[in-house]
Amino acid sequence: MRIAAAQLTCVPADVKANVAEVVRLAGAAREAGAELVVFPELALTGYEIDALRADRGLWTGPEDPRLDPVRSSGIATVVNCAAPTGGPLPALTTFVYAADGSLLTTYAKQCLYEQEQGVFEPGTRDGRFTLGGTGFSLATCYDNHFPELTGRGASDGCRVHLASSLYGTGGGVQERATVYPAIAAATGMAVVLANHVGPAGPWTGCGRSAVWGPDGTLLAEADAHTATVASADLPAPPA
């Protein structure tokens, strides 16, 4: 199976514009032969915490008609956004759509970062789905800094770990390059990181979305400047 990590520069608080860019990049991933593409944290709005706090119109549920182009992109898609919870706060939620547009699963970020606390409702369960006979685990940015969370994916039989994240320039560059290959080496799962590139709320995304093999070997990596996809074939499972 070939998997792609996508990176984009979001238009702040503009769901329609960001959906269009998600669809464009999903098409590029599909043309590269990928069966699944992963997008960064808050790909539909950018990391615009104040706007998401002030405007519920920026929250998107899995059946939101604004996501119809994503669901019809012809490739399995992992996209993160602020989603309604039924309570006063949204959750940082990942929707996973199959190539036919059906919803495979949802996952709400469990480990909220500093400025996210009090703005989002934390999730309470791990994210799992199966595609093409392969088990996948899900995590969102800061989630990936907790080995007990990422390790549960391998314990549950997952072969691939998908991370929708935001790492900025400066310290985030080294953090990105350290955390994710370490997850692969520790769990034996391949790891896919989708990151922002360019302005992202208070940060500047450092790009370099990537795919690592189950031993932590770098298989594919995007650059630090371009809205693009990086794709790689997953190693075959051991006999």
C-alpha positions as a LaTeX table, in Angstrom:
\begin{tabular}{lrrr}
\hline
Residue & $x$ (\AA) & $y$ (\AA) & $z$ (\AA) \\
\hline
Met1 & 0.00 & 0.00 & 0.00 \\
Arg2 & 1.23 & 3.48 & $-0.89$ \\
Ile3 & 0.47 & 6.28 & 1.59 \\
Ala4 & 0.94 & 10.05 & 1.27 \\
Ala5 & 1.55 & 12.79 & 3.83 \\
Ala6 & 0.23 & 16.16 & 2.67 \\
Gln7 & 1.33 & 19.62 & 3.77 \\
Leu8 & $-0.39$ & 22.91 & 3.00 \\
Thr9 & $-0.49$ & 26.58 & 3.93 \\
Cys10 & $-4.02$ & 27.18 & 5.19 \\
Val11 & $-6.08$ & 30.27 & 4.46 \\
Pro12 & $-6.95$ & 31.46 & 7.99 \\
Ala13 & $-10.52$ & 30.58 & 9.01 \\
Asp14 & $-11.66$ & 29.86 & 5.44 \\
Val15 & $-13.13$ & 26.35 & 5.26 \\
Lys16 & $-14.08$ & 26.58 & 1.58 \\
Ala17 & $-10.61$ & 27.68 & 0.44 \\
Asn18 & $-8.87$ & 25.04 & 2.55 \\
Val19 & $-11.18$ & 22.29 & 1.35 \\
Ala20 & $-10.24$ & 23.23 & $-2.21$ \\
Glu21 & $-6.54$ & 22.89 & $-1.36$ \\
Val22 & $-7.12$ & 19.58 & 0.45 \\
Val23 & $-8.88$ & 18.26 & $-2.65$ \\
Arg24 & $-6.05$ & 19.46 & $-4.90$ \\
Leu25 & $-3.43$ & 17.72 & $-2.79$ \\
Ala26 & $-5.58$ & 14.60 & $-2.46$ \\
Gly27 & $-5.65$ & 14.49 & $-6.25$ \\
Ala28 & $-1.87$ & 14.79 & $-6.38$ \\
Ala29 & $-1.56$ & 11.91 & $-3.91$ \\
Arg30 & $-3.94$ & 9.78 & $-5.94$ \\
Glu31 & $-2.01$ & 10.50 & $-9.13$ \\
Ala32 & 1.18 & 9.43 & $-7.34$ \\
Gly33 & $-0.42$ & 6.05 & $-6.71$ \\
Ala34 & $-1.32$ & 6.55 & $-3.05$ \\
Glu35 & $-4.38$ & 4.84 & $-1.61$ \\
Leu36 & $-4.55$ & 7.07 & 1.46 \\
Val37 & $-3.51$ & 10.68 & 2.20 \\
Val38 & $-3.09$ & 12.32 & 5.63 \\
Phe39 & $-3.51$ & 16.05 & 6.30 \\
Pro40 & $-2.22$ & 18.25 & 9.18 \\
Glu41 & $-3.96$ & 19.32 & 12.36 \\
Leu42 & $-6.80$ & 21.80 & 11.75 \\
Ala43 & $-6.34$ & 21.56 & 7.99 \\
Leu44 & $-9.79$ & 23.03 & 7.30 \\
Thr45 & $-9.27$ & 26.33 & 9.12 \\
Gly46 & $-5.60$ & 26.64 & 9.92 \\
Tyr47 & $-4.48$ & 26.75 & 13.54 \\
Glu48 & $-6.78$ & 29.70 & 14.30 \\
Ile49 & $-7.76$ & 29.16 & 17.93 \\
Asp50 & $-9.35$ & 32.57 & 18.52 \\
Ala51 & $-11.47$ & 32.30 & 15.38 \\
Leu52 & $-12.62$ & 28.80 & 16.32 \\
Arg53 & $-13.55$ & 30.01 & 19.79 \\
Ala54 & $-15.58$ & 32.90 & 18.38 \\
Asp55 & $-17.29$ & 31.36 & 15.35 \\
Arg56 & $-19.15$ & 28.05 & 15.51 \\
Gly57 & $-19.65$ & 28.34 & 11.78 \\
Leu58 & $-16.04$ & 27.16 & 11.44 \\
Trp59 & $-16.84$ & 23.86 & 13.16 \\
Thr60 & $-17.47$ & 20.97 & 10.77 \\
Gly61 & $-19.18$ & 17.63 & 11.35 \\
Pro62 & $-18.43$ & 14.51 & 9.29 \\
Glu63 & $-21.49$ & 15.02 & 7.05 \\
Asp64 & $-21.00$ & 18.77 & 6.59 \\
Pro65 & $-21.80$ & 19.55 & 2.92 \\
Arg66 & $-18.67$ & 21.72 & 2.75 \\
Leu67 & $-16.75$ & 18.44 & 2.91 \\
Asp68 & $-18.52$ & 16.90 & $-0.08$ \\
Pro69 & $-15.50$ & 17.59 & $-2.36$ \\
Val70 & $-13.23$ & 15.77 & 0.12 \\
Arg71 & $-15.55$ & 12.79 & 0.28 \\
Ser72 & $-15.64$ & 12.60 & $-3.52$ \\
Ser73 & $-11.87$ & 12.95 & $-4.04$ \\
Gly74 & $-11.49$ & 9.26 & $-4.93$ \\
Ile75 & $-8.83$ & 8.50 & $-2.31$ \\
Ala76 & $-9.01$ & 7.56 & 1.38 \\
Thr77 & $-8.51$ & 10.82 & 3.26 \\
Val78 & $-7.55$ & 11.66 & 6.85 \\
Val79 & $-8.54$ & 15.24 & 7.66 \\
Asn80 & $-8.51$ & 17.08 & 11.00 \\
Cys81 & $-10.80$ & 19.95 & 12.03 \\
Ala82 & $-12.80$ & 21.45 & 14.88 \\
Ala83 & $-15.97$ & 19.37 & 15.17 \\
Pro84 & $-19.12$ & 19.81 & 17.28 \\
Thr85 & $-19.42$ & 17.56 & 20.32 \\
Gly86 & $-22.97$ & 18.30 & 21.44 \\
Gly87 & $-21.55$ & 20.43 & 24.25 \\
Pro88 & $-20.25$ & 24.00 & 24.43 \\
Leu89 & $-16.78$ & 23.14 & 23.11 \\
Pro90 & $-15.67$ & 21.50 & 19.87 \\
Ala91 & $-13.13$ & 18.69 & 19.69 \\
Leu92 & $-9.98$ & 18.55 & 17.59 \\
Thr93 & $-11.37$ & 15.76 & 15.47 \\
Thr94 & $-9.99$ & 13.62 & 12.66 \\
Phe95 & $-12.39$ & 12.22 & 10.07 \\
Val96 & $-11.24$ & 9.24 & 8.00 \\
Tyr97 & $-13.09$ & 8.80 & 4.72 \\
Ala98 & $-12.74$ & 5.80 & 2.43 \\
Ala99 & $-12.17$ & 6.30 & $-1.29$ \\
Asp100 & $-15.92$ & 5.90 & $-1.85$ \\
Gly101 & $-16.63$ & 8.75 & 0.60 \\
Ser102 & $-17.94$ & 6.62 & 3.45 \\
Leu103 & $-16.84$ & 7.51 & 6.96 \\
Leu104 & $-14.46$ & 4.89 & 8.36 \\
Thr105 & $-13.92$ & 6.42 & 11.80 \\
Thr106 & $-13.51$ & 9.60 & 13.81 \\
Tyr107 & $-10.89$ & 10.41 & 16.43 \\
Ala108 & $-10.79$ & 13.32 & 18.91 \\
Lys109 & $-7.40$ & 14.51 & 20.18 \\
Gln110 & $-6.90$ & 13.30 & 23.74 \\
Cys111 & $-3.83$ & 15.25 & 24.89 \\
Leu112 & $-4.55$ & 18.95 & 24.45 \\
Tyr113 & $-1.65$ & 21.38 & 24.26 \\
Glu114 & $-1.50$ & 24.44 & 26.52 \\
Gln115 & $-3.53$ & 26.97 & 24.52 \\
Glu116 & $-6.03$ & 24.29 & 23.45 \\
Gln117 & $-7.20$ & 23.56 & 26.98 \\
Gly118 & $-10.52$ & 25.22 & 27.72 \\
Val119 & $-11.12$ & 25.76 & 24.00 \\
Phe120 & $-11.54$ & 22.13 & 22.93 \\
Glu121 & $-13.07$ & 19.07 & 24.56 \\
Pro122 & $-10.49$ & 16.28 & 24.91 \\
Gly123 & $-11.22$ & 12.90 & 23.37 \\
Thr124 & $-11.65$ & 9.80 & 25.49 \\
Arg125 & $-10.85$ & 6.89 & 23.15 \\
Asp126 & $-8.12$ & 5.81 & 20.77 \\
Gly127 & $-8.50$ & 6.08 & 16.99 \\
Arg128 & $-8.39$ & 2.89 & 14.92 \\
Phe129 & $-9.49$ & 1.78 & 11.46 \\
Thr130 & $-8.68$ & $-0.88$ & 8.88 \\
Leu131 & $-8.08$ & $-0.28$ & 5.19 \\
Gly132 & $-7.04$ & $-2.92$ & 2.69 \\
Gly133 & $-6.49$ & $-5.38$ & 5.52 \\
Thr134 & $-4.03$ & $-3.05$ & 7.29 \\
Gly135 & $-4.70$ & $-1.66$ & 10.76 \\
Phe136 & $-4.09$ & 2.05 & 11.37 \\
Ser137 & $-3.83$ & 4.10 & 14.56 \\
Leu138 & $-4.51$ & 7.84 & 14.78 \\
Ala139 & $-3.04$ & 10.62 & 16.89 \\
Thr140 & $-2.98$ & 14.41 & 16.69 \\
Cys141 & 0.19 & 16.45 & 17.31 \\
Tyr142 & 0.79 & 16.54 & 21.11 \\
Asp143 & $-0.78$ & 13.07 & 21.45 \\
Asn144 & 2.38 & 11.72 & 19.84 \\
His145 & 4.51 & 12.84 & 22.78 \\
Phe146 & 2.91 & 10.22 & 25.05 \\
Pro147 & 4.44 & 6.76 & 24.45 \\
Glu148 & 1.62 & 4.98 & 26.26 \\
Leu149 & $-0.85$ & 6.40 & 23.69 \\
Thr150 & 1.20 & 5.63 & 20.58 \\
Gly151 & 2.23 & 2.24 & 21.96 \\
Arg152 & $-1.35$ & 1.09 & 22.28 \\
Gly153 & $-1.66$ & 1.10 & 18.50 \\
Ala154 & 0.97 & $-1.61$ & 18.13 \\
Ser155 & $-0.60$ & $-3.55$ & 21.00 \\
Asp156 & $-3.90$ & $-3.45$ & 19.12 \\
Gly157 & $-2.27$ & $-4.92$ & 16.01 \\
Cys158 & $-1.94$ & $-1.73$ & 13.96 \\
Arg159 & 0.83 & $-1.61$ & 11.35 \\
Val160 & 0.71 & 2.12 & 10.58 \\
His161 & 0.49 & 5.20 & 12.81 \\
Leu162 & $-0.95$ & 8.41 & 11.31 \\
Ala163 & $-0.17$ & 11.79 & 12.84 \\
Ser164 & $-1.91$ & 15.06 & 11.90 \\
Ser165 & 0.32 & 17.72 & 13.44 \\
Leu166 & 1.70 & 21.25 & 13.56 \\
Tyr167 & 5.43 & 21.77 & 14.12 \\
Gly168 & 6.92 & 25.20 & 13.59 \\
Thr169 & 10.28 & 26.52 & 12.60 \\
Gly170 & 12.86 & 26.76 & 15.37 \\
Gly171 & 12.63 & 24.03 & 17.98 \\
Gly172 & 9.82 & 22.30 & 16.14 \\
Val173 & 12.18 & 21.25 & 13.36 \\
Gln174 & 14.25 & 19.04 & 15.64 \\
Glu175 & 11.21 & 17.92 & 17.63 \\
Arg176 & 9.53 & 16.71 & 14.42 \\
Ala177 & 12.67 & 14.86 & 13.35 \\
Thr178 & 13.06 & 13.17 & 16.74 \\
Val179 & 9.57 & 12.19 & 17.91 \\
Tyr180 & 8.25 & 10.35 & 14.87 \\
Pro181 & 11.10 & 8.00 & 13.91 \\
Ala182 & 11.31 & 7.16 & 17.63 \\
Ile183 & 7.63 & 6.12 & 17.59 \\
Ala184 & 8.36 & 3.82 & 14.64 \\
Ala185 & 11.44 & 2.29 & 16.26 \\
Ala186 & 9.66 & 1.79 & 19.59 \\
Thr187 & 6.42 & 0.32 & 18.23 \\
Gly188 & 7.40 & $-1.38$ & 14.96 \\
Met189 & 4.72 & 0.60 & 13.13 \\
Ala190 & 5.32 & 2.70 & 10.04 \\
Val191 & 4.64 & 6.37 & 10.85 \\
Val192 & 3.12 & 9.07 & 8.65 \\
Leu193 & 3.40 & 12.73 & 9.68 \\
Ala194 & 1.39 & 15.49 & 7.99 \\
Asn195 & 2.57 & 18.99 & 8.97 \\
His196 & 1.77 & 22.59 & 8.09 \\
Val197 & 4.10 & 24.58 & 5.87 \\
Gly198 & 4.19 & 28.38 & 6.14 \\
Pro199 & 1.98 & 30.58 & 8.37 \\
Ala200 & $-0.16$ & 28.59 & 10.81 \\
Gly201 & $-1.80$ & 30.73 & 13.47 \\
Pro202 & 0.95 & 31.99 & 15.81 \\
Trp203 & 3.58 & 29.73 & 14.20 \\
Thr204 & 5.24 & 29.09 & 10.88 \\
Gly205 & 4.92 & 25.43 & 9.94 \\
Cys206 & 8.26 & 23.83 & 9.12 \\
Gly207 & 6.84 & 21.42 & 6.53 \\
Arg208 & 8.88 & 18.24 & 5.96 \\
Ser209 & 5.86 & 15.97 & 6.13 \\
Ala210 & 7.22 & 12.46 & 6.01 \\
Val211 & 6.82 & 8.70 & 6.07 \\
Trp212 & 9.05 & 6.46 & 8.19 \\
Gly213 & 9.33 & 2.69 & 7.96 \\
Pro214 & 8.62 & 0.43 & 10.94 \\
Asp215 & 12.30 & 0.54 & 11.96 \\
Gly216 & 12.41 & 4.35 & 11.89 \\
Thr217 & 14.03 & 4.61 & 8.45 \\
Leu218 & 12.95 & 7.70 & 6.53 \\
Leu219 & 11.11 & 6.59 & 3.37 \\
Ala220 & 9.85 & 9.91 & 2.00 \\
Glu221 & 10.00 & 13.57 & 3.03 \\
Ala222 & 8.59 & 16.80 & 1.64 \\
Asp223 & 10.55 & 20.06 & 1.61 \\
Ala224 & 10.25 & 22.97 & 4.05 \\
His225 & 8.55 & 25.42 & 1.68 \\
Thr226 & 6.02 & 23.82 & $-0.68$ \\
Ala227 & 2.39 & 22.75 & $-0.41$ \\
Thr228 & 2.85 & 19.20 & $-1.62$ \\
Val229 & 2.67 & 15.49 & $-0.78$ \\
Ala230 & 5.34 & 12.97 & 0.15 \\
Ser231 & 4.44 & 9.35 & $-0.54$ \\
Ala232 & 5.98 & 5.94 & 0.05 \\
Asp233 & 5.11 & 2.28 & $-0.24$ \\
Leu234 & 4.70 & 0.55 & 3.08 \\
Pro235 & 7.04 & $-2.41$ & 3.65 \\
Ala236 & 5.36 & $-5.77$ & 3.39 \\
Pro237 & 4.46 & $-7.34$ & 6.75 \\
Pro238 & 6.79 & $-10.06$ & 8.01 \\
Ala239 & 5.92 & $-13.54$ & 6.78 \\
\hline
\end{tabular}
